[in-house]
């Protein structure tokens, strides 16, 4: 019997054990590439390309910066940028309605990856206030992506998806110069995510 394999080989050549990850198993480049190749909305998109978790993460960070009156410390910005980092290591962004069917094992695996990320990047624990602000931005982006990327109507976002946030008209990443809401190619998303991570490092 061949032993079961729970590790994946990353672009750097390092091995990440998904069952027992450590903070030293990946490079920043590995993470950026992984997030740029992990897609939201099940990979479905009205555009030629799907929307990456890397681009979504940058959008959440941009929206939190715009909404924060007192400003965000570097560690807080890092926490926003890396809020979905475990998905890039796993290579999978599960759509919300499917998560209950994956069971406690998948939730525990995701939690272990998230803990390794938090340790690696010295992410501060969420305070209740910070968590509420983050969730508001994350949900607002989900509503906007549903309409501008995935093709749902605003009425469907509220009635079918159950997302109560107002659909944003303006793309928080519009300053990047691309067409608003257009998903970036993976190499562009990876480059911009990595640059942001290094600025906050």
C-alpha positions in Angstrom: 0.0 0.0 0.0 1.4 3.4 -1.0 1.0 6.0 1.8 -1.6 8.7 1.2 -0.3 12.0 -0.1 -1.6 15.2 1.5 1.0 17.6 0.2 1.1 19.7 -2.9 4.2 20.9 -4.8 4.2 24.7 -5.2 5.7 26.7 -8.0 8.8 27.4 -5.9 9.3 23.7 -5.6 8.4 23.6 -1.9 5.9 21.1 -0.5 2.9 22.2 1.4 1.3 19.5 3.7 -2.3 20.5 3.6 -3.1 18.3 6.6 -0.3 19.7 8.8 0.9 23.0 7.3 3.6 25.1 8.8 4.3 28.8 8.2 7.5 27.9 6.3 6.0 25.8 3.6 5.5 28.4 0.9 7.0 31.6 -0.5 5.2 34.9 -0.9 5.4 34.3 -4.7 3.7 30.9 -4.2 0.9 32.5 -2.3 0.4 35.3 -4.9 0.4 32.8 -7.7 -2.0 30.5 -5.9 -4.5 33.3 -5.2 -4.3 34.6 -8.7 -5.2 31.1 -10.0 -8.0 30.5 -7.5 -11.3 31.8 -8.7 -14.4 33.2 -7.1 -17.9 32.4 -8.1 -16.9 28.9 -9.0 -14.9 30.3 -11.8 -18.0 31.6 -13.6 -17.8 35.0 -15.1 -19.5 37.2 -17.8 -16.0 38.3 -18.8 -13.5 36.3 -20.8 -11.6 35.5 -17.6 -12.9 34.5 -14.1 -12.3 36.7 -11.0 -9.3 35.7 -8.9 -9.2 35.7 -5.1 -6.1 37.8 -5.4 -8.0 40.6 -7.2 -10.9 40.3 -4.7 -8.5 40.5 -1.8 -6.9 43.7 -3.1 -10.4 45.1 -3.6 -11.4 44.4 -0.1 -8.2 46.1 1.2 -8.9 49.1 -1.0 -12.5 49.4 0.2 -11.5 49.1 3.9 -8.9 51.8 3.4 -11.5 54.1 1.8 -14.0 53.5 4.6 -11.6 53.8 7.5 -11.7 57.2 9.1 -8.8 56.7 11.4 -6.7 54.8 8.9 -5.4 51.2 9.1 -2.1 50.1 10.5 0.2 48.1 8.3 -0.7 44.9 10.2 -4.4 45.6 9.9 -4.0 46.1 6.1 -2.0 42.9 5.9 -4.9 41.1 7.7 -7.3 42.5 5.1 -5.2 41.5 2.2 -4.7 38.0 3.5 -8.2 37.3 4.7 -8.7 34.6 2.1 -5.1 33.5 1.9 -5.8 29.8 2.8 -7.8 29.5 -0.4 -4.7 30.3 -2.5 -2.7 27.6 -0.6 -5.6 25.1 -1.1 -6.3 26.2 -4.7 -10.1 26.2 -3.9 -12.6 28.9 -3.1 -15.7 27.1 -2.1 -19.0 28.8 -2.9 -20.9 29.5 0.3 -23.9 27.3 -0.3 -21.6 24.2 -0.7 -19.6 24.7 2.5 -22.1 22.9 4.8 -21.9 19.8 2.7 -18.1 19.6 3.0 -18.3 18.8 6.7 -16.1 19.5 9.7 -13.0 18.0 8.2 -12.8 20.6 5.5 -13.5 23.4 8.0 -10.7 22.1 10.2 -8.3 21.9 7.3 -9.1 25.5 6.3 -8.6 26.7 9.9 -5.2 25.1 10.1 -4.1 26.8 6.9 -5.5 30.1 8.1 -3.6 29.7 11.4 -0.3 29.0 9.5 -0.9 32.2 7.5 -1.6 34.3 10.6 1.6 33.0 12.2 3.7 33.5 9.1 2.6 37.1 8.5 2.1 38.2 12.2 -1.6 39.0 11.7 -3.3 40.5 14.7 -6.4 38.8 16.0 -9.7 40.3 14.9 -11.4 42.6 17.3 -15.3 42.6 17.1 -15.2 46.0 15.6 -12.6 45.2 13.0 -14.3 42.0 12.1 -17.6 43.8 11.5 -15.9 46.4 9.3 -14.1 43.7 7.4 -17.3 41.7 6.9 -19.2 44.8 5.7 -16.5 45.4 3.0 -16.3 41.7 2.1 -20.1 41.4 1.7 -20.3 44.6 -0.3 -17.7 43.3 -2.7 -19.6 40.0 -3.0 -22.8 41.9 -3.9 -20.9 44.0 -6.5 -19.0 41.0 -8.0 -22.3 39.0 -8.2 -23.7 41.7 -10.5 -20.6 43.1 -12.3 -18.7 39.8 -12.7 -21.0 36.8 -12.3 -24.1 38.3 -14.0 -26.7 38.3 -11.3 -29.2 41.1 -11.2 -29.4 43.4 -8.2 -32.8 41.9 -7.3 -31.4 38.4 -7.5 -28.5 39.4 -5.3 -30.9 40.3 -2.5 -33.7 37.8 -3.2 -31.9 34.7 -4.4 -28.4 35.0 -2.9 -29.6 36.7 0.3 -26.9 39.4 0.2 -28.4 42.5 1.7 -25.6 44.9 0.9 -26.1 47.7 -1.6 -24.4 46.9 -5.0 -21.4 49.1 -5.4 -21.3 51.0 -8.7 -17.6 52.1 -8.5 -14.8 49.5 -8.6 -12.5 50.1 -5.6 -9.6 49.1 -7.9 -10.5 51.6 -10.6 -7.4 53.5 -9.8 -5.3 50.6 -11.2 -6.2 51.7 -14.7 -8.1 48.7 -15.9 -11.7 48.6 -17.1 -13.9 48.6 -14.0 -14.8 45.2 -12.7 -12.9 43.3 -15.4 -11.0 40.3 -14.0 -7.3 40.7 -14.4 -5.2 38.0 -16.1 -3.6 35.7 -13.4 -0.1 37.0 -14.0 -1.3 40.6 -13.4 -3.3 39.7 -10.3 -0.3 37.8 -8.9 2.1 40.7 -9.5 -0.2 43.3 -7.9 -1.0 41.1 -5.0 2.7 40.4 -4.3 3.6 44.1 -4.6 0.9 44.9 -2.0 2.1 42.2 0.3 5.7 43.4 0.1 4.7 47.0 0.7 2.9 45.9 3.9 5.5 43.4 5.0 
